[in-house]
């Protein structure tokens, strides 16, 4: 697998508002950077891998500070890059 970079967009009622970060997907792991998140008073943002409609697995927490945050993780035998068809960040 080569390195892949994906943008993270913020949606409100299924309408794209703006870009709020990016995800770097690599063979050894995952890096997520978020910026300018809407303020809802949260200090942590959770990230999930979605393999299919009924299979969502928790990956990591991203600590937030004033709407900004970043975190990285390494793939494990339980969660592999091949099993991650989509990322969900509520």
Protein Blocks (a to p, Z undefined) as FASTA:
>chain_A
ZZddddddddeehiafbdcbdcdddfkbccdddehiacehiabdcddddfblmlccdfbd
cddeehiacddddddfklcfklmmbdcdZZ
